[in-house]
Amino acid sequence: MSAPVVSLVVTVLNEGSSIDRLLASIAAQTRPPDEVVIVDGGSTDDTFAILESWRARLPLRLLVRPGANISAGRNAGIAAARGAIIAVTDAGVRLAPDWLARLLAPFETLPVADAPAVVAGFFSPDAQTAFERALGATTLPTPEDVDPATFLPSSRSIAFRREVWARVGGYPEWLDYCEDLIFDLRLREGGTRIAFAPGALAYFRPRGTLRAFWHQYFRYARGDGKAGLFARRHAVRYATYVGLAAFLLLGHRRPALWPPLLLAGTAYVRRPYARLLPWLDTLTPTERAAALGFVPLIRLAGDLAKGAGYPVGLVWRWRHYGLQNDWRSIDSEQQGEDHSASAWVL
């Protein structure tokens, strides 16, 4: 019996400065994909010219879908792909040489009764500055933090059988952020078997400035509000900061309240510092001090960005679908099913 065709699907938009790195890592795979389907959302830089230059080195199929968001781009690419197994990653990453081989191993080696429909790879920060190292340690889990039974894959490192993508209606095109999370939740709700392959690593560079990070987390939280996700978690965050403000107002009059606050602050940054510790020896003394100082600042900025973004998403959902609707009820019938009408293939 011949092995199933494996298609790698990627979406891009103005990635001229980074796309060579991704394509080189695809070309270096120990198990290369049978085809690479890249969907360009309408780049205005030299992204498309660079993609064209790789045609002799990779089995490329290029689609152009101007204005498509990442969900629409992925859906268009998967719809056009030949593969029974679809691997997905993002622009802006580089893949470990054995990334695809490790993603495919559970499909190929596990008994039929245990074979998954989805394999979740993992991701690691490709940090180049002290700030990026601190940001990676503060915001990204390590494999040791993950419970494979509940892990929700990132679509920068995932492979799945085509039929499960079709069964859940593809990626949600009504969302511009958190789209892979909704895809995962629909897979879980449908009882899809997901295997965890922590060695299938996609390396990506964290945001380079606090401003860029703030905007990223604002958009993530706005996506939570649009989809109706994590209402309790956001409510706890708001309540915590309101309580903290009241605590600080009273604290100067009640010194006995400060030790609990310091303990809470230590717990707040404990796990990021534990992740950062193994990397400190790779930094200069100045970079080390900077990275240690960035951690609480990043935690605070991330919380404030989430606090600002979530209500914006709630207002969007109320205006478009009503607050009674969430990711379970906003489905492909509302977002449209034609994944190729406005695309052209080269």
DOGUKE-439094 format. One line per 4 residues: number of its first residue (from 1); for each residue x, y, z of C-alpha. Coordinates in nm, 2 decimals, always signed. Layout:
// DOGUKE-439094
NUM> X,Y,Z  ...
// end
This chain:
// DOGUKE-439094
1> +0.00,+0.00,+0.00  +0.15,+0.34,-0.10  +0.20,+0.61,+0.16  -0.06,+0.89,+0.16
5> +0.03,+1.22,-0.01  +0.14,+1.48,+0.24  +0.08,+1.85,+0.16  +0.24,+2.13,+0.35
9> +0.02,+2.45,+0.36  +0.15,+2.79,+0.45  -0.01,+3.14,+0.43  +0.21,+3.45,+0.37
13> +0.17,+3.82,+0.35  +0.46,+4.06,+0.30  +0.72,+3.81,+0.43  +1.00,+3.91,+0.19
17> +1.25,+3.95,+0.48  +1.19,+3.61,+0.63  +1.04,+3.37,+0.36  +1.38,+3.24,+0.24
21> +1.45,+3.11,+0.59  +1.13,+2.91,+0.60  +1.17,+2.78,+0.24  +1.53,+2.67,+0.31
25> +1.41,+2.48,+0.62  +1.14,+2.31,+0.41  +1.40,+2.21,+0.15  +1.62,+2.06,+0.43
29> +1.35,+1.83,+0.57  +1.46,+1.47,+0.62  +1.11,+1.37,+0.50  +1.01,+1.63,+0.24
33> +0.65,+1.71,+0.17  +0.50,+1.58,-0.15  +0.38,+1.93,-0.23  +0.40,+2.28,-0.07
37> +0.09,+2.49,-0.12  +0.16,+2.86,-0.03  -0.13,+3.11,-0.02  -0.03,+3.47,-0.06
41> -0.29,+3.71,+0.09  -0.19,+3.99,-0.15  +0.17,+4.08,-0.07  +0.30,+4.42,-0.18
45> +0.67,+4.35,-0.12  +0.89,+4.10,-0.30  +0.74,+3.79,-0.13  +0.59,+3.65,-0.45
49> +0.91,+3.70,-0.65  +1.11,+3.51,-0.39  +0.85,+3.23,-0.39  +0.88,+3.20,-0.77
53> +1.26,+3.17,-0.74  +1.22,+2.86,-0.53  +1.01,+2.66,-0.78  +1.32,+2.46,-0.90
57> +1.40,+2.35,-0.54  +1.06,+2.28,-0.40  +0.73,+2.12,-0.53  +0.55,+2.46,-0.50
61> +0.20,+2.54,-0.58  +0.13,+2.91,-0.53  -0.21,+3.06,-0.48  -0.29,+3.43,-0.46
65> -0.60,+3.53,-0.26  -0.59,+3.91,-0.21  -0.74,+4.03,+0.12  -0.78,+3.68,+0.26
69> -0.73,+3.65,+0.64  -0.52,+3.36,+0.77  -0.82,+3.12,+0.81  -0.94,+3.19,+0.46
73> -0.59,+3.14,+0.32  -0.54,+2.81,+0.50  -0.88,+2.69,+0.39  -0.81,+2.78,+0.03
77> -0.47,+2.61,+0.05  -0.61,+2.29,+0.20  -0.90,+2.28,-0.05  -0.64,+2.30,-0.34
81> -0.40,+2.05,-0.19  -0.38,+1.69,-0.31  -0.27,+1.54,+0.02  -0.47,+1.31,+0.24
85> -0.25,+1.44,+0.52  -0.21,+1.81,+0.56  +0.07,+1.97,+0.75  +0.04,+2.34,+0.84
89> +0.30,+2.60,+0.95  +0.32,+2.98,+0.95  +0.54,+3.23,+0.77  +0.81,+3.37,+0.98
93> +0.93,+3.04,+1.12  +1.21,+2.80,+1.05  +1.15,+2.43,+1.08  +1.38,+2.17,+1.25
97> +1.51,+1.93,+0.98  +1.31,+1.64,+1.12  +0.99,+1.85,+1.18  +0.78,+1.68,+0.92
101> +0.92,+1.34,+0.99  +0.83,+1.37,+1.36  +0.48,+1.50,+1.28  +0.41,+1.21,+1.04
105> +0.56,+0.94,+1.27  +0.24,+0.88,+1.47  +0.03,+0.84,+1.15  +0.28,+0.58,+1.02
109> +0.39,+0.38,+1.32  +0.10,+0.35,+1.56  -0.15,+0.06,+1.53  -0.47,+0.14,+1.35
113> -0.67,+0.14,+1.67  -0.44,+0.40,+1.82  -0.36,+0.61,+1.51  -0.44,+0.97,+1.56
117> -0.63,+1.20,+1.32  -0.42,+1.50,+1.43  -0.06,+1.53,+1.54  +0.04,+1.84,+1.74
121> +0.39,+1.95,+1.70  +0.56,+2.21,+1.92  +0.73,+2.55,+1.89  +1.03,+2.72,+2.04
125> +1.14,+3.08,+2.05  +1.42,+3.17,+1.81  +1.52,+3.47,+2.03  +1.80,+3.70,+1.91
129> +1.79,+3.97,+2.18  +1.76,+3.98,+2.56  +1.40,+4.12,+2.53  +1.30,+3.84,+2.29
133> +1.45,+3.58,+2.53  +1.26,+3.72,+2.82  +0.94,+3.74,+2.61  +0.97,+3.37,+2.51
137> +1.03,+3.26,+2.87  +0.73,+3.47,+2.99  +0.47,+3.38,+2.73  +0.56,+3.04,+2.59
141> +0.53,+2.70,+2.76  +0.79,+2.43,+2.75  +0.71,+2.07,+2.67  +0.72,+2.00,+3.05
145> +0.44,+2.25,+3.10  +0.21,+2.06,+2.86  -0.05,+1.80,+2.94  -0.08,+1.60,+2.61
149> -0.44,+1.50,+2.69  -0.55,+1.87,+2.68  -0.29,+2.04,+2.47  -0.44,+2.26,+2.19
153> -0.20,+2.27,+1.90  -0.07,+2.58,+1.74  -0.11,+2.58,+1.36  +0.25,+2.68,+1.32
157> +0.32,+2.31,+1.39  +0.04,+2.06,+1.32  -0.06,+1.78,+1.08  -0.40,+1.63,+1.03
161> -0.61,+1.41,+0.81  -0.80,+1.61,+0.55  -1.13,+1.46,+0.65  -1.12,+1.60,+1.00
165> -1.06,+1.95,+0.86  -1.37,+1.91,+0.64  -1.57,+1.76,+0.93  -1.53,+2.07,+1.15
169> -1.58,+2.32,+0.87  -1.22,+2.42,+0.83  -1.06,+2.72,+1.00  -1.31,+2.99,+1.11
173> -1.30,+3.27,+0.85  -1.49,+3.51,+1.07  -1.19,+3.53,+1.31  -0.87,+3.71,+1.24
177> -0.69,+3.59,+1.56  -0.74,+3.28,+1.77  -0.85,+3.09,+1.46  -0.63,+2.79,+1.53
181> -0.77,+2.77,+1.88  -1.13,+2.75,+1.76  -1.02,+2.49,+1.50  -0.87,+2.28,+1.79
185> -1.17,+2.32,+2.01  -1.40,+2.20,+1.74  -1.17,+1.90,+1.69  -1.18,+1.82,+2.06
189> -1.56,+1.86,+2.08  -1.59,+1.61,+1.80  -1.38,+1.35,+1.98  -1.09,+1.37,+1.74
193> -0.78,+1.18,+1.86  -0.48,+1.42,+1.89  -0.13,+1.29,+1.94  +0.15,+1.51,+2.08
197> +0.49,+1.52,+1.91  +0.70,+1.76,+2.11  +1.01,+1.70,+1.90  +0.84,+1.84,+1.59
201> +0.97,+2.19,+1.64  +0.90,+2.51,+1.46  +1.12,+2.80,+1.56  +0.98,+3.15,+1.55
205> +1.11,+3.49,+1.66  +0.91,+3.65,+1.94  +0.80,+4.02,+1.90  +1.10,+4.25,+1.92
209> +0.96,+4.53,+2.12  +0.71,+4.58,+2.41  +0.49,+4.78,+2.18  +0.47,+4.50,+1.92
213> +0.40,+4.25,+2.20  +0.12,+4.47,+2.34  -0.05,+4.48,+2.00  -0.01,+4.11,+1.96
217> -0.18,+4.03,+2.30  -0.44,+4.30,+2.24  -0.54,+4.11,+1.92  -0.53,+3.78,+2.09
221> -0.77,+3.90,+2.36  -0.99,+4.07,+2.10  -1.01,+3.73,+1.93  -1.12,+3.57,+2.27
225> -1.40,+3.83,+2.29  -1.51,+3.78,+1.93  -1.53,+3.40,+1.98  -1.67,+3.41,+2.34
229> -1.37,+3.23,+2.49  -1.23,+3.24,+2.84  -1.49,+3.47,+3.00  -1.41,+3.35,+3.35
233> -1.04,+3.38,+3.30  -1.07,+3.74,+3.18  -1.31,+3.82,+3.46  -1.06,+3.69,+3.72
237> -0.79,+3.91,+3.56  -1.01,+4.22,+3.59  -1.10,+4.14,+3.95  -0.74,+4.08,+4.04
241> -0.63,+4.42,+3.91  -0.92,+4.60,+4.08  -0.83,+4.42,+4.40  -0.46,+4.50,+4.36
245> -0.55,+4.87,+4.31  -0.75,+4.87,+4.63  -0.48,+4.68,+4.81  -0.21,+4.93,+4.71
249> -0.43,+5.22,+4.83  -0.46,+5.05,+5.17  -0.12,+4.91,+5.19  +0.07,+5.22,+5.31
253> -0.16,+5.23,+5.61  -0.14,+4.85,+5.68  +0.22,+4.72,+5.65  +0.10,+4.37,+5.74
257> -0.07,+4.35,+5.40  +0.26,+4.38,+5.21  +0.41,+4.03,+5.27  +0.11,+3.86,+5.10
261> +0.14,+4.10,+4.81  +0.51,+4.02,+4.78  +0.43,+3.65,+4.78  +0.17,+3.70,+4.52
265> +0.42,+3.89,+4.31  +0.67,+3.62,+4.34  +0.42,+3.36,+4.22  +0.33,+3.59,+3.93
269> +0.68,+3.57,+3.78  +0.81,+3.23,+3.92  +0.74,+3.02,+3.61  +0.88,+3.27,+3.36
273> +1.20,+3.30,+3.56  +1.23,+2.92,+3.58  +1.20,+2.90,+3.20  +1.45,+3.19,+3.16
277> +1.71,+3.04,+3.40  +1.87,+2.79,+3.16  +1.93,+3.06,+2.90  +2.10,+3.31,+3.13
281> +2.45,+3.17,+3.06  +2.40,+3.25,+2.69  +2.36,+3.62,+2.77  +2.62,+3.88,+2.86
285> +2.59,+4.03,+3.21  +2.42,+4.34,+3.08  +2.17,+4.13,+2.87  +2.11,+3.90,+3.17
289> +2.01,+4.20,+3.39  +1.79,+4.33,+3.12  +1.62,+4.00,+3.06  +1.55,+3.96,+3.43
293> +1.40,+4.31,+3.45  +1.19,+4.26,+3.14  +0.99,+3.96,+3.28  +0.76,+4.15,+3.52
297> +0.72,+4.43,+3.27  +0.61,+4.18,+3.00  +0.37,+4.01,+3.24  +0.21,+4.35,+3.33
301> +0.20,+4.47,+2.97  +0.04,+4.14,+2.85  -0.23,+4.16,+3.12  -0.31,+4.52,+3.03
305> -0.32,+4.44,+2.66  -0.56,+4.15,+2.73  -0.78,+4.37,+2.95  -0.80,+4.63,+2.67
309> -0.86,+4.38,+2.39  -1.12,+4.16,+2.53  -1.41,+4.41,+2.56  -1.34,+4.53,+2.20
313> -1.40,+4.17,+2.09  -1.71,+4.14,+2.29  -1.85,+4.46,+2.13  -1.77,+4.31,+1.78
317> -1.95,+3.99,+1.86  -2.25,+4.17,+2.00  -2.28,+4.38,+1.68  -2.23,+4.09,+1.44
321> -2.39,+3.78,+1.61  -2.53,+3.88,+1.95  -2.35,+3.80,+2.27  -2.55,+3.47,+2.31
325> -2.35,+3.33,+2.02  -2.00,+3.20,+2.05  -1.75,+2.98,+1.86  -1.99,+2.68,+1.90
329> -2.28,+2.85,+1.71  -2.09,+3.08,+1.46  -2.02,+2.82,+1.19  -1.92,+2.78,+0.83
333> -2.27,+2.86,+0.71  -2.22,+3.21,+0.83  -1.87,+3.25,+0.70  -1.93,+3.10,+0.35
337> -1.80,+2.77,+0.20  -1.63,+2.88,-0.12  -1.26,+2.85,-0.05  -1.14,+2.92,-0.40
341> -1.37,+3.16,-0.58  -1.15,+3.47,-0.56  -0.81,+3.29,-0.57  -0.59,+3.23,-0.87
345> -0.33,+2.96,-0.89  +0.01,+2.98,-1.05
// end
